[in-house]
């Protein structure tokens, strides 16, 4: 397995996404994702960009494993991302507005235990 494929798999699994979920988010086929994760196929720059964007990270995070700085995400935050991945643009806009309104309530903005991804 290549470094990129290993990092891709680790990030996808940390977000509780299947290869099929990632395929739907990124527009890259599930078969291509499987081959990349197994190190049997090298992704193009465009494919790397699509996968990174779908996973909410930079391409460099997948290339070098995000060694520079790890992003922290709770299990519940990862679940929220997975659920939001099926929304269209209007649904995402509504979700952003809802989250923005919830952030104004201090009782709802306490930090919880984070999971490094």
Backbone as JSON Lines, residues from 0, in Angstrom:
{"i":0,"aa":"X","n":[0.84,-1.17,0.0],"ca":[0.0,0.0,0.0],"c":[0.89,1.24,0.0]}
{"i":1,"aa":"X","n":[0.59,2.2,-0.86],"ca":[1.38,3.43,-0.93],"c":[1.05,4.34,0.24]}
{"i":2,"aa":"X","n":[1.92,5.32,0.47],"ca":[1.67,6.29,1.54],"c":[0.36,7.02,1.3]}
{"i":3,"aa":"X","n":[0.13,7.45,0.07],"ca":[-1.12,8.15,-0.25],"c":[-2.31,7.24,0.01]}
{"i":4,"aa":"X","n":[-2.24,6.01,-0.48],"ca":[-3.35,5.06,-0.3],"c":[-3.61,4.75,1.16]}
{"i":5,"aa":"X","n":[-2.55,4.59,1.93],"ca":[-2.67,4.32,3.37],"c":[-3.32,5.52,4.08]}
{"i":6,"aa":"X","n":[-2.86,6.73,3.74],"ca":[-3.42,7.94,4.36],"c":[-4.87,8.17,3.94]}
{"i":7,"aa":"X","n":[-5.16,7.87,2.67],"ca":[-6.53,7.99,2.18],"c":[-7.45,7.06,2.95]}
{"i":8,"aa":"X","n":[-7.05,5.82,3.09],"ca":[-7.84,4.83,3.81],"c":[-8.04,5.24,5.27]}
{"i":9,"aa":"X","n":[-6.96,5.68,5.92],"ca":[-7.04,6.06,7.33],"c":[-7.98,7.24,7.53]}
{"i":10,"aa":"X","n":[-7.88,8.24,6.68],"ca":[-8.75,9.43,6.81],"c":[-10.2,9.05,6.54]}
{"i":11,"aa":"X","n":[-10.44,8.25,5.51],"ca":[-11.8,7.82,5.18],"c":[-12.41,7.06,6.34]}
{"i":12,"aa":"X","n":[-11.66,6.13,6.9],"ca":[-12.16,5.32,8.02],"c":[-12.37,6.16,9.28]}
{"i":13,"aa":"X","n":[-11.5,7.15,9.5],"ca":[-11.66,8.03,10.66],"c":[-12.96,8.83,10.58]}
{"i":14,"aa":"X","n":[-13.4,9.09,9.35],"ca":[-14.66,9.81,9.14],"c":[-15.85,8.86,9.04]}
{"i":15,"aa":"X","n":[-15.6,7.57,9.27],"ca":[-16.64,6.53,9.22],"c":[-17.33,6.49,7.86]}
{"i":16,"aa":"X","n":[-16.53,6.62,6.81],"ca":[-17.05,6.56,5.44],"c":[-16.63,5.26,4.79]}
{"i":17,"aa":"X","n":[-17.51,4.7,3.99],"ca":[-17.15,3.55,3.17],"c":[-16.51,4.07,1.88]}
{"i":18,"aa":"X","n":[-15.9,3.17,1.13],"ca":[-15.36,3.58,-0.17],"c":[-16.48,4.11,-1.06]}
{"i":19,"aa":"X","n":[-17.65,3.51,-0.96],"ca":[-18.8,3.96,-1.76],"c":[-19.23,5.36,-1.35]}
{"i":20,"aa":"X","n":[-19.24,5.65,-0.03],"ca":[-19.56,7.0,0.45],"c":[-18.59,8.01,-0.16]}
{"i":21,"aa":"X","n":[-17.3,7.68,-0.11],"ca":[-16.28,8.58,-0.64],"c":[-16.44,8.74,-2.15]}
{"i":22,"aa":"X","n":[-16.8,7.68,-2.83],"ca":[-17.01,7.74,-4.28],"c":[-18.14,8.73,-4.6]}
{"i":23,"aa":"X","n":[-19.23,8.65,-3.85],"ca":[-20.36,9.56,-4.08],"c":[-19.96,11.01,-3.81]}
{"i":24,"aa":"X","n":[-19.19,11.23,-2.75],"ca":[-18.76,12.59,-2.4],"c":[-17.79,13.18,-3.41]}
{"i":25,"aa":"X","n":[-16.89,12.34,-3.92],"ca":[-15.77,12.85,-4.72],"c":[-15.97,12.76,-6.23]}
{"i":26,"aa":"X","n":[-16.82,11.84,-6.67],"ca":[-16.96,11.63,-8.1],"c":[-15.92,10.66,-8.65]}
{"i":27,"aa":"X","n":[-15.09,10.11,-7.78],"ca":[-14.1,9.09,-8.15],"c":[-14.76,7.74,-7.91]}
{"i":28,"aa":"X","n":[-14.6,6.81,-8.83],"ca":[-15.28,5.52,-8.69],"c":[-14.79,4.75,-7.47]}
{"i":29,"aa":"X","n":[-15.67,3.92,-6.93],"ca":[-15.31,3.08,-5.79],"c":[-14.18,2.15,-6.17]}
{"i":30,"aa":"X","n":[-14.19,1.64,-7.39],"ca":[-13.13,0.73,-7.85],"c":[-11.78,1.46,-7.86]}
{"i":31,"aa":"X","n":[-11.76,2.71,-8.34],"ca":[-10.52,3.47,-8.36],"c":[-10.02,3.72,-6.94]}
{"i":32,"aa":"X","n":[-10.94,4.06,-6.03],"ca":[-10.56,4.29,-4.63],"c":[-9.95,3.02,-4.04]}
{"i":33,"aa":"X","n":[-10.57,1.89,-4.31],"ca":[-10.06,0.61,-3.82],"c":[-8.64,0.35,-4.32]}
{"i":34,"aa":"X","n":[-8.41,0.57,-5.61],"ca":[-7.09,0.34,-6.2],"c":[-6.05,1.31,-5.64]}
{"i":35,"aa":"X","n":[-6.44,2.57,-5.43],"ca":[-5.52,3.56,-4.87],"c":[-5.15,3.19,-3.44]}
{"i":36,"aa":"X","n":[-6.16,2.83,-2.64],"ca":[-5.9,2.46,-1.24],"c":[-5.01,1.22,-1.15]}
{"i":37,"aa":"X","n":[-5.16,0.3,-2.08],"ca":[-4.36,-0.92,-2.09],"c":[-2.96,-0.69,-2.68]}
{"i":38,"aa":"X","n":[-2.71,0.51,-3.21],"ca":[-1.41,0.81,-3.8],"c":[-1.23,0.23,-5.18]}
{"i":39,"aa":"X","n":[-2.32,-0.19,-5.81],"ca":[-2.24,-0.8,-7.14],"c":[-2.46,0.22,-8.26]}
{"i":40,"aa":"X","n":[-2.77,1.44,-7.87],"ca":[-2.99,2.5,-8.86],"c":[-2.53,3.82,-8.25]}
{"i":41,"aa":"X","n":[-1.84,4.62,-9.04],"ca":[-1.42,5.94,-8.59],"c":[-2.44,6.96,-9.07]}
{"i":42,"aa":"X","n":[-2.94,7.8,-8.16],"ca":[-3.94,8.78,-8.56],"c":[-3.33,9.94,-9.33]}
{"i":43,"aa":"X","n":[-4.11,10.53,-10.22],"ca":[-3.68,11.75,-10.91],"c":[-3.82,12.92,-9.92]}
{"i":44,"aa":"X","n":[-3.25,14.06,-10.27],"ca":[-3.39,15.24,-9.41],"c":[-4.86,15.61,-9.25]}
{"i":45,"aa":"X","n":[-5.61,15.52,-10.33],"ca":[-7.04,15.84,-10.26],"c":[-7.76,14.91,-9.3]}
{"i":46,"aa":"X","n":[-7.46,13.62,-9.38],"ca":[-8.08,12.65,-8.49],"c":[-7.69,12.92,-7.04]}
{"i":47,"aa":"X","n":[-6.42,13.24,-6.81],"ca":[-5.99,13.56,-5.44],"c":[-6.76,14.76,-4.9]}
{"i":48,"aa":"X","n":[-6.92,15.79,-5.75],"ca":[-7.65,16.98,-5.33],"c":[-9.11,16.66,-5.0]}
{"i":49,"aa":"X","n":[-9.76,15.85,-5.85],"ca":[-11.15,15.48,-5.62],"c":[-11.33,14.71,-4.31]}
{"i":50,"aa":"X","n":[-10.42,13.77,-4.07],"ca":[-10.49,12.96,-2.85],"c":[-10.24,13.8,-1.6]}
{"i":51,"aa":"X","n":[-9.24,14.67,-1.67],"ca":[-8.92,15.52,-0.53],"c":[-10.09,16.45,-0.21]}
{"i":52,"aa":"X","n":[-10.66,17.05,-1.23],"ca":[-11.8,17.95,-1.01],"c":[-12.98,17.2,-0.39]}
{"i":53,"aa":"X","n":[-13.24,16.0,-0.89],"ca":[-14.35,15.2,-0.36],"c":[-14.13,14.79,1.1]}
{"i":54,"aa":"X","n":[-12.86,14.7,1.5],"ca":[-12.53,14.32,2.88],"c":[-12.28,15.54,3.77]}
{"i":55,"aa":"X","n":[-12.42,16.73,3.2],"ca":[-12.25,17.94,4.0],"c":[-10.83,18.2,4.44]}
{"i":56,"aa":"X","n":[-9.88,17.86,3.59],"ca":[-8.48,18.09,3.94],"c":[-7.74,18.56,2.7]}
{"i":57,"aa":"X","n":[-6.47,18.86,2.87],"ca":[-5.64,19.24,1.74],"c":[-4.99,18.02,1.12]}
{"i":58,"aa":"X","n":[-4.6,18.15,-0.12],"ca":[-3.91,17.06,-0.8],"c":[-2.64,16.66,-0.03]}
{"i":59,"aa":"X","n":[-1.96,17.66,0.52],"ca":[-0.72,17.37,1.26],"c":[-0.99,16.49,2.48]}
{"i":60,"aa":"X","n":[-2.18,16.6,3.07],"ca":[-2.53,15.74,4.21],"c":[-2.56,14.27,3.79]}
{"i":61,"aa":"X","n":[-3.0,14.02,2.57],"ca":[-3.06,12.64,2.08],"c":[-1.7,12.17,1.58]}
{"i":62,"aa":"X","n":[-0.9,13.09,1.09],"ca":[0.43,12.72,0.6],"c":[1.38,12.43,1.76]}
{"i":63,"aa":"X","n":[1.39,13.35,2.75],"ca":[2.34,13.17,3.86],"c":[1.68,12.75,5.16]}
{"i":64,"aa":"X","n":[0.41,12.45,5.1],"ca":[-0.29,11.97,6.3],"c":[-0.62,13.07,7.29]}
{"i":65,"aa":"X","n":[-0.57,14.33,6.84],"ca":[-0.88,15.43,7.73],"c":[0.07,15.53,8.9]}
{"i":66,"aa":"X","n":[1.34,15.17,8.65],"ca":[2.32,15.15,9.74],"c":[2.56,16.53,10.33]}
{"i":67,"aa":"X","n":[2.3,17.57,9.54],"ca":[2.55,18.92,10.02],"c":[1.62,19.29,11.17]}
{"i":68,"aa":"X","n":[0.34,19.0,11.0],"ca":[-0.63,19.37,12.02],"c":[-1.84,18.46,11.88]}
{"i":69,"aa":"X","n":[-2.21,17.8,12.95],"ca":[-3.36,16.92,12.91],"c":[-4.62,17.71,13.21]}
{"i":70,"aa":"X","n":[-5.67,17.38,12.47],"ca":[-6.96,17.99,12.71],"c":[-7.7,17.11,13.7]}
{"i":71,"aa":"X","n":[-8.44,17.71,14.61],"ca":[-9.16,16.95,15.62],"c":[-10.64,16.94,15.3]}
{"i":72,"aa":"X","n":[-11.24,15.77,15.39],"ca":[-12.63,15.6,15.08],"c":[-13.22,14.57,16.02]}
{"i":73,"aa":"X","n":[-14.36,14.88,16.63],"ca":[-15.0,13.91,17.51],"c":[-15.75,12.88,16.67]}
{"i":74,"aa":"X","n":[-16.13,11.78,17.3],"ca":[-16.93,10.77,16.6],"c":[-18.25,11.37,16.14]}
{"i":75,"aa":"X","n":[-18.85,12.2,16.98],"ca":[-20.13,12.82,16.6],"c":[-19.96,13.8,15.45]}
{"i":76,"aa":"X","n":[-18.85,14.54,15.41],"ca":[-18.59,15.45,14.3],"c":[-18.4,14.66,13.01]}
{"i":77,"aa":"X","n":[-17.69,13.55,13.1],"ca":[-17.49,12.7,11.92],"c":[-18.83,12.15,11.43]}
{"i":78,"aa":"X","n":[-19.69,11.77,12.38],"ca":[-21.02,11.27,12.01],"c":[-21.83,12.38,11.33]}
{"i":79,"aa":"X","n":[-21.74,13.59,11.84],"ca":[-22.43,14.73,11.23],"c":[-21.96,14.93,9.79]}
{"i":80,"aa":"X","n":[-20.66,14.84,9.56],"ca":[-20.14,14.97,8.2],"c":[-20.68,13.89,7.27]}
{"i":81,"aa":"X","n":[-20.73,12.67,7.78],"ca":[-21.24,11.57,6.97],"c":[-22.71,11.8,6.61]}
{"i":82,"aa":"X","n":[-23.5,12.21,7.59],"ca":[-24.93,12.46,7.34],"c":[-25.11,13.63,6.36]}
{"i":83,"aa":"X","n":[-24.29,14.66,6.49],"ca":[-24.41,15.84,5.63],"c":[-23.98,15.54,4.2]}
{"i":84,"aa":"X","n":[-23.21,14.48,4.0],"ca":[-22.68,14.19,2.66],"c":[-23.77,13.86,1.64]}
{"i":85,"aa":"X","n":[-24.98,13.54,2.1],"ca":[-26.05,13.22,1.16],"c":[-26.88,14.44,0.77]}
{"i":86,"aa":"X","n":[-26.63,15.58,1.41],"ca":[-27.41,16.79,1.14],"c":[-26.96,17.47,-0.15]}
{"i":87,"aa":"X","n":[-27.93,18.1,-0.81],"ca":[-27.59,18.91,-1.98],"c":[-27.15,20.29,-1.49]}
{"i":88,"aa":"X","n":[-26.85,21.21,-2.4],"ca":[-26.35,22.52,-2.01],"c":[-27.33,23.28,-1.12]}
{"i":89,"aa":"X","n":[-28.61,23.21,-1.42],"ca":[-29.59,23.91,-0.59],"c":[-29.64,23.32,0.81]}
{"i":90,"aa":"X","n":[-29.58,22.0,0.91],"ca":[-29.57,21.35,2.21],"c":[-28.35,21.72,3.02]}
{"i":91,"aa":"X","n":[-27.19,21.79,2.36],"ca":[-25.96,22.17,3.05],"c":[-26.05,23.62,3.53]}
{"i":92,"aa":"X","n":[-26.6,24.51,2.68],"ca":[-26.77,25.91,3.1],"c":[-27.65,26.0,4.33]}
{"i":93,"aa":"X","n":[-28.73,25.23,4.36],"ca":[-29.63,25.25,5.53],"c":[-28.94,24.7,6.77]}
{"i":94,"aa":"X","n":[-28.14,23.65,6.59],"ca":[-27.41,23.08,7.72],"c":[-26.4,24.08,8.27]}
{"i":95,"aa":"X","n":[-25.72,24.81,7.4],"ca":[-24.76,25.83,7.83],"c":[-25.46,26.91,8.64]}
{"i":96,"aa":"X","n":[-26.64,27.35,8.17],"ca":[-27.4,28.36,8.91],"c":[-27.82,27.83,10.28]}
{"i":97,"aa":"X","n":[-28.27,26.59,10.34],"ca":[-28.67,26.0,11.6],"c":[-27.5,25.92,12.58]}
{"i":98,"aa":"X","n":[-26.36,25.46,12.09],"ca":[-25.17,25.36,12.95],"c":[-24.74,26.74,13.42]}
{"i":99,"aa":"X","n":[-24.79,27.73,12.54],"ca":[-24.43,29.1,12.91],"c":[-25.32,29.61,14.03]}
{"i":100,"aa":"X","n":[-26.61,29.31,13.95],"ca":[-27.52,29.77,15.01],"c":[-27.27,29.04,16.32]}
{"i":101,"aa":"X","n":[-26.92,27.76,16.26],"ca":[-26.64,26.99,17.47],"c":[-25.36,27.44,18.16]}
{"i":102,"aa":"X","n":[-24.41,27.95,17.39],"ca":[-23.14,28.39,17.97],"c":[-23.31,29.58,18.9]}
{"i":103,"aa":"X","n":[-24.44,30.28,18.82],"ca":[-24.68,31.44,19.67],"c":[-25.07,31.04,21.09]}
{"i":104,"aa":"X","n":[-25.43,29.8,21.31],"ca":[-25.85,29.33,22.63],"c":[-24.65,28.71,23.34]}
{"i":105,"aa":"X","n":[-24.15,29.37,24.42],"ca":[-22.95,28.85,25.1],"c":[-23.13,27.44,25.65]}
{"i":106,"aa":"X","n":[-24.35,27.05,25.98],"ca":[-24.59,25.68,26.49],"c":[-24.35,24.63,25.42]}
{"i":107,"aa":"X","n":[-24.39,25.05,24.16],"ca":[-24.25,24.1,23.06],"c":[-22.87,24.14,22.42]}
{"i":108,"aa":"X","n":[-21.97,24.93,22.95],"ca":[-20.66,25.07,22.32],"c":[-19.52,24.57,23.18]}
{"i":109,"aa":"X","n":[-19.82,23.78,24.2],"ca":[-18.76,23.2,25.02],"c":[-18.0,22.16,24.21]}
{"i":110,"aa":"X","n":[-16.72,22.08,24.43],"ca":[-15.87,21.11,23.72],"c":[-16.03,19.73,24.34]}
{"i":111,"aa":"X","n":[-15.93,18.7,23.5],"ca":[-15.95,17.33,23.98],"c":[-14.65,16.66,23.59]}
{"i":112,"aa":"X","n":[-14.49,15.38,24.0],"ca":[-13.26,14.64,23.71],"c":[-13.07,14.49,22.21]}
{"i":113,"aa":"X","n":[-11.89,14.77,21.72],"ca":[-11.61,14.76,20.27],"c":[-10.88,13.49,19.86]}
{"i":114,"aa":"X","n":[-11.04,13.14,18.59],"ca":[-10.37,12.01,17.97],"c":[-9.41,12.57,16.92]}
{"i":115,"aa":"X","n":[-8.17,12.25,17.0],"ca":[-7.2,12.73,16.01],"c":[-7.39,11.96,14.73]}
{"i":116,"aa":"X","n":[-7.44,12.71,13.6],"ca":[-7.54,12.07,12.29],"c":[-6.47,12.59,11.37]}
